Amino acid sequence: MCGTAGSRGGQYRSGTPWMDLPEHFGSWKGAHNRLRKWAADGTWAKVFTALLTGNIHRL
């Protein structure tokens, strides 16, 4: 059982390493900083709340 869980752990890695982002996002450091800023200032909370409540026109 432990071997199965351990071997599956690697399969669930998601996302893209920051340095492998496409160029149209700008530098990876800039993209990372924007996402951190949006998390800190509540932007993501507003987006998710709007999506969950169907009020996406208010964004």
Sequence and secondary structure as in RCSB ss.txt:
>XXXX:A:sequence
MCGTAGSRGGQYRSGTPWMDLPEHFGSWKGAHNRLRKWAADGTWAKVFTALLTGNIHRL
>XXXX:A:secstr
 HHHHHHHHGGG  S  GGGS GGG  HHHHHHHHHHHHHTTHHHHHHHHHHHT GGG 
